[in-house]
Amino acid sequence: MEQMTVNSYEELGLTKQDLGAMYETMVRARKIDERMWKLNRAGKIPFVVSCQGQEAAQVGAAFALEKGTDYILPYYRDVAVVLHFGQTARDLMLSAFAKAEDPNSGGRQMPGHFGSKQHRIVTGSSPVTTQVPHAVGVALAAKLKKEELVTFVSFGEGSSNQGDFHEARTSRVCISCQ
Ligand SMILES: Cc1ncc(C[n+]2csc(CCOP(=O)(O)OP(=O)(O)O)c2C)c(N)n1
């Protein structure tokens, strides 16, 4: 009998193992998030930035990138993105508890300010959307150095009303035309 359904993941070059890894990262992100809320409600950690509802989009984007080559400039909700790029649940908890071993900032920054030279996670600052022109800058540097890499940047839809977003878009178009 003719096969009625097409496994679209195969058409994309993905394997069942890839799907398993993606799902695992989604669930890990959700479980870390849920634990953080409990810790917060119990008064153990002061701040939580939730990734709930965005895990699939984050995993979909992160798995399309080349770890060790591409740079990511995530925003505060991107737990699944940074997990895929090499951060661990322990790293995220060290940040939430503001511990000295927190790999992002040694416990000095608010949670969700991801940064890791080793994992090519570019440190973001608190004003929303500032990471967008930074991403264009990293891409421009790569282009000037003739390096083949991608920069990934994310932000909430509210952030698209910031000047940084429009300036980054305009810069990107100008660079592409050169
Ligand atoms: C320039 C600037 N203005 C205001 C804030 C305070 N602030 C932090 S998160 C946030 C909401 C941003 O909304 P959106 O970009 O849609 O992302 P979401 O949190 O909804 O995913 C605001 C206003 C900030 N960090 N930076």
The ligand as a Tripos MOL2 file, in Angstrom:
@<TRIPOS>MOLECULE
LIG
   26    27     1     0     0
SMALL
NO_CHARGES

@<TRIPOS>ATOM
      1 C1         15.6450   49.4720   26.5930 C.3       1 LIG1
      2 C2         14.8570   48.7330   27.6780 C.ar      1 LIG1
      3 N1         13.6270   49.1590   28.0220 N.ar      1 LIG1
      4 C3         12.9250   48.5000   28.9660 C.ar      1 LIG1
      5 C4         13.4480   47.4040   29.5780 C.ar      1 LIG1
      6 C5         12.6520   46.6530   30.6430 C.3       1 LIG1
      7 N2         12.1800   45.3750   30.0850 N.ar      1 LIG1
      8 C6         12.8040   44.2140   30.3300 C.ar      1 LIG1
      9 S1         12.1010   42.9220   29.5730 S.2       1 LIG1
     10 C7         10.9370   43.8950   28.8660 C.ar      1 LIG1
     11 C8          9.8810   43.3110   27.9850 C.3       1 LIG1
     12 C9         10.3790   43.0860   26.5710 C.3       1 LIG1
     13 O1          9.3350   42.4930   25.8160 O.3       1 LIG1
     14 P1          9.6540   41.5950   24.5730 P.3       1 LIG1
     15 O2         10.8080   42.1540   23.8090 O.co2     1 LIG1
     16 O3          8.3830   41.4030   23.8230 O.co2     1 LIG1
     17 O4         10.1510   40.2270   25.1910 O.3       1 LIG1
     18 P2          9.3610   39.2030   26.1260 P.3       1 LIG1
     19 O5          9.9040   39.4290   27.5120 O.co2     1 LIG1
     20 O6          7.8830   39.5060   26.0240 O.co2     1 LIG1
     21 O7          9.7130   37.8540   25.6050 O.co2     1 LIG1
     22 C10        11.0980   45.2330   29.2230 C.ar      1 LIG1
     23 C11        10.2380   46.3490   28.7860 C.3       1 LIG1
     24 C12        14.7500   46.9940   29.2070 C.ar      1 LIG1
     25 N3         15.3350   45.9110   29.7420 N.pl3     1 LIG1
     26 N4         15.4250   47.6560   28.2490 N.ar      1 LIG1
@<TRIPOS>BOND
     1     1     2 1
     2     2     3 ar
     3     2    26 ar
     4     3     4 ar
     5     4     5 ar
     6     5     6 1
     7     5    24 ar
     8     6     7 1
     9     7     8 ar
    10     7    22 ar
    11     8     9 ar
    12     9    10 ar
    13    10    11 1
    14    10    22 ar
    15    11    12 1
    16    12    13 1
    17    13    14 1
    18    14    15 2
    19    14    16 1
    20    14    17 1
    21    17    18 1
    22    18    19 2
    23    18    20 1
    24    18    21 1
    25    22    23 1
    26    24    25 1
    27    24    26 ar
@<TRIPOS>SUBSTRUCTURE
     1 LIG1         1 GROUP 0 **** ****
